[in-house]
Amino acid sequence: MPVAARASGPSTGRLERRGTIWELTLRGDAATLGSRHAELARDLMHAIDFDLDRSFRARIPNPAARWLIFNLVRARAHALPRFIPAERQRELAAEAQTYARSDPLASTLPTYHRLLIYHALYDFALGFEKSPLLGCSVFGVSGPSSQSGHLLIGRNFDLEQDRFDRDKVVLRVLEDGQIPYLSVAWAGMTGVVTGLSQAGIFVAVNGGRAGAPRSEGVPLPFILRAILQQARSIDQAIEIAERMPVMVSHILFLGDGSTGEMAVLERSPTEVTVRRQRPGTFYVTNHFLDAPLRDDPRNQDIQRSSTTLARYMRLRELLPPSARPLDVAHAVAVLRDRNAAGGLALARGDRRAIDAGIATHSVVADATARVLYVAEGPHTEGRYLAFTVLP
């Protein structure tokens, strides 16, 4: 396992252990970020590689089926480089060059190509009919709904991959010429699924299903990263998201800590709608609420067959307009809620609960103060430790 702290020069990177959470700080240009990431987090990346490989073999025990899925993913990844921003390609190339020196799976697929596919796995997995990415919950409160008046956002990123929980990484990125940001994910991940910038912009992605997936588009983690590094307002965040083509349907939750505004983008490869909320209360799970995606048969099937409605109804109960203003402790309590609508207790691990016991990270963001509170784990248990965007 990695040592408790590892530095790569005070100006370029540092990996530290805070409680059970890894904190990785990176500074410099794109190539420096990539090479230092792989150098510092090498052992963590090894553990993830082995776990993903074991998980793939366990879930798909038939070798012929594994071969087919593997080659389908490779085929879908063929067009990826044309859609990934040049700076992110430079970062990935530097990460791959450094990691290749000790890559345990290089014989399976060259390091760069495997890292490229890893960064699009979220999109590829959402395209599968039985996607495991339809269990996340997000809510936000601001203005009179927040005890401090700050924009507070709670987020459970549900994914049945324990290694991502056990070795979660809070990544602090200070890239030359870009807005600094925090991201909560796992070692090797240069994109974003949950993050907060020094400009006070929060962004998180939830899976959804509508329309047909495409093989061409920008992987979602790179879209979220572009928002954090470039947007200084919620309008700019929306504009950045809308101009980038996507491969799969999804839901983006956006918040602006400077104004208390929030927005939800409901999107498929061909449609996008924006729902906005001035200071108040906002929440989303995994189904679309606005036409035309609301009426898509795939969205209606998700409402029937998944837990999205159960979690949405429980959030509505826990966050009514008449609720007392929330603080961080109350936001954590919502993320840890294990009851159904009506307060009916659910068995531990019941997927209908907001806390289904599978969050690879659970976060409360004070977007106004530029602070992320991240659960040590397992899942939503343990302390929520505070991380600031600037060290």
N, C-alpha and C positions, 0 to 999 in steps of 0.2 A: 504493500500500500504506500501512497505518497507520504512523505514526511510532513510534519505539522505546518511547516512553512518553507517555501522555496522561492528564491528571488532570482531574477534575471536582469540584474542591473537596476538601480533605484528608479531610473527614468523610463524603463520599458515594460516591466511586469513583475507581479508578485502573486503567489498563491499562498493563502493562509487558511487555517481551519478555525472557524468560530462555532463553538459547540459542535454540532454534527453537520454544519453547512460549510462547504468550500467557497471561499471568496477569492475570485480571480480578477486582478486589476491589470489592465493592459493599456499602454500608451504608445503612440507613434503613428507611422503611416500604415497603409493596408498590409504591406508585406511584413512589416515588423509585428503587427498584431497577430498575423497568422503563424509566423514562426515561433513567437514567444508562447502563444496559446499551446501549440503542440509540445514545445519543450517543457513547459511547466506542468501541463495536465496530462502528460504521456501515460502515466500509470492509470489514471482515471479513464482515459480513452481506451486503454487495453481492456479494463474490466467491462466497459460498455460493449466493446466489440465482441467479447466472448459471450456476454449475456444475451445480446441480440442474436448471435449465431445459435446459441442453445435454444433460445425461445422460438426461433424460426423452425428449427428442426423438431422441436417438441410439438408445435402447433400444426406443422405440415410433415407428418412422419413418412409420407410416401415420397421416395426420391424423385420419381417422375413428376409429381406435382410440384415439388420444390424447384426442379429444373425449369418447369414451365413458368412458374411465377417469377423466378429469378430472371429469365430471359424476357418476359413481358415487361418487367421493371426496367431492364437494360434498354429495351426498345423505346419505352416511353421517355427515358432519360436522354435519348439521342439528341433531341432538340434543345435541351436545357441551356447549354452555353450561350445560345443566341439571345436568351432572355434574362440572364443574370448580369447585373451591372458590372462594369469592368473592374471597379475597385474590389468588389466582392470576389471576383474571379482571381484577382491578384492575391487577395488574402487567403483564399482556399488553396491556391497553388503553393504559397509559402507554407501553409499549415501542412499540406500533403508532403512537400519536400522534406520537412523536418520530421514528420511522423513516420515517413517511409523507412527511416533508418532502423526502426524497431517495430514496424507494423506486423502484427501476428497473422494477419489475414491477406497479406499482399498477394499470395499465390492464388487466392480466390478471385480477386479483382484488383487491378492496380489502385494504389492508395488514392490518387486524385479522383478517379472515377467513383470509387466507393464513397468518399466524402461528399462528392457532388450528389450522389443518390441519397445519402443520409439527409442532406439538407432539403430534399424534395419528398422525403418519406411522409411527412404530414399530408402533403397534397395527394400523394399516391394512395395512402391509406384511406383518406376521405372518399376517394373514388371507388373503393370496394364496397359492395353491398352490405357486408357485415362489419363495417368500420368500427374500431374500438374508440373512436374519437368523438362520440356523440353523448358525452356525459358531463361536460363542463358547465359551471354556473358562475355568473358575474353579476354584481350589483354595485350601484354607486349612490352616494348621498352627498348633498352639498347645500349651502345656504341654510334655510331654517330646518332642514332635515339632519343637519350635522351639528353636533354639540359645539364644536369650535368654529363652525362656519366654513371649515376647510372641505375640500373635495376628498372624500374617503371612498375607496373602491375595494371591494372584497372579491377574491377570485380563487376558485378551486380548479386546477388543471388536472382533470381526471384521465388517467391512462394506466392500464394494467401492466406496468413495467416497473417492478420494485427497485431495480438498480437506479433508475432516474430519481427515485425518491431518496434512497439511501445515500447516494453520492450527488445530491443536487448541488448546483453551482450558481452562485450569484456572481454574474459577470459585470464588471465595471469597465466600460470602454471609453477611452478618451482619445479618439482618432483625430489626427491632425486636420484642422479646418472644419470639423463637424461638431454638432452639439453632443456633449457627453451624455451617457445614459447608463442605466442599470437594466440587466436582463436576468430572469430566473429560468434556468434550463438545465443543461447537463454538459459535461466536458466534450469539447470538440464542436459544439454548436455555435456557429458564428452568426446565425440568424436569431430571430426573436419570436417567441410565442406569448410572452408576458413581459412588459417592460415599462420603464418610467424615465423620462429625460430631464435634464437640468432646466429645460424650458417649461417643465410642468406638464408635459403631454404624457398621458398614460395610454397604452394600447394592449389589447388582448384579443386572441382569436378563439372562436368557438366553432366547432363543426356544425354543418347543416347539410341538407340535401335538397337540391332542386336543379332542374336542367341536367344536361349530359356533361360529364367531365371531358376535358380536352387534353391533348398531349402537349400543347404549346401554351406557355405563359410563364410568369414570374413566380417562383416558389413563394408561398405565403410568408415564411420567416424572413425573407429578404424585403418584402413589402413593409412588414412591421418595423424592420430595422431602419428602412429609409424614412419612415414617418418619424421615428424617434430622433434621427440624426439631422433632419431637415426642417421639421415643422415647428413653428413658434406659436401657432394658434390652431384651434380645432378646424377652422376653415382650410388652412394649409394642409392639415392632416388628411382631411377628406379629399382634397384635390390630388394629393400624392397617391392615395389609394385608388382613386377612380381612374387615373391615367395609366395605371399598370395593368396589362392583361393578365388574367388568372386562369388556372387550370380547373379549379373545382369550386363548388358553392361553399359559402362560409358566412360567418357573422363576425364583424369587427366591433369591439366596444372601445370607444374613444373617450377620453376625459381631458379637460384643460384645467389644471390646478390654479391658473391665474384668474380665471373667470368663473369657475364652478360649472361650466357647461359640459354636457355629455352628448354623445351621439352614437347611434348604432347604424352600421352599414350592413345591409342584407344584400348578399351578392351571389350571383351565379356567373358562369363565363359570358353570359349574354345580357344579363340584367343587373341593375343596381338601384337600390332605394336607400334613402337616408332618413332616419327618424331622430329628431333632436329633442333635448331636454334642457331647459334653463335650470338654474339651481333648484334642486328638489330631489326626487328619488327615481331611479331607473334600474332595470334588471333584465337579464336575458338568459336563456338556456340554449336550446339547440333547434328551435323551430322558428320559421319565418312568420312575421305578423302582418306584413304589408304586401299588397298586391303589386306585381303579379306572382311573386314567388310564394306567397301565402296559399295560392290556389293550385300550385303545382302538385300533381299526384304523389311525387316522391316526398314532398314536405308533409302532406297529409298522412302518408304511410308512417313517417317518422313519429308523428304525433300518436298514432295508434300503437306502434310496436316498440317504442323506446320509452325512457323515463322522463323525457323533456317536459311534458305537461305536468307531471307530478311535482317536479322540482320548481317549475314556474309558479304553480299554485301555492306551494309552500312559501316561496319568496314573497309572493303577494300578501300572504297572511302575516309574515314576519315584518314586512316593511310597508304597512298601510300609511296613508297620508296623515293619520292621527297618531302614529307611533312617536314615542319620545325621541328626541334627536340622538343620533348614534355617535359614540366615540369609538376609538380603536378596539377597546375591550368588547363592546357590544357587536362590532363588526366581526370579530373573531368568533363570538358566540353564534352568529348566523352561519358562518362557514362550518362550524362544528355541529350544526343541527342535524339530528338523526330521526326526526319525526315526519310523518306524512301530513298532508293537509288535514286540518281539524285537530292537530296535536296528537294523532294516533302514533304511539311508539312503534318504530320499525326495528326489526332484528339488525344487529350489527352487520354491516356490509350490504344491506339492502340497497340496490341501485336506485331506488326511488328517492332516497334521502339526498339532501344537499351534500352531506358528508357521507359518501358511500364507502369510505375507507380505501379509496384507490387514488387519491390526489398525489401526483408526483411532486407538485408544489401547491402550497396554500399561502396566499399573500393578501395582506391589507396594505394598500398604497395610500399614504397621505400625499396626494399630488401637489397640494398647496405648499407643503413643507419640503417636498422633494425627498421623501423618505419611504422606503419599502420595509414592511415588517413581514418576515418570511418564517414559516413554521419549521422548526428543527425536524419534526417528524418523530415517529413514523406518521406520514400523511398529515393530518391536521393536529396531531398531538404534539406535546412538547411546547417549549417557549416560542414565541414569535419574536425573532431578533431583528433589530433595526439596522438598516443599511442606508447610507446617504449616497446620493448620486456622485457628489464630489468627495474624495477621501479626506 
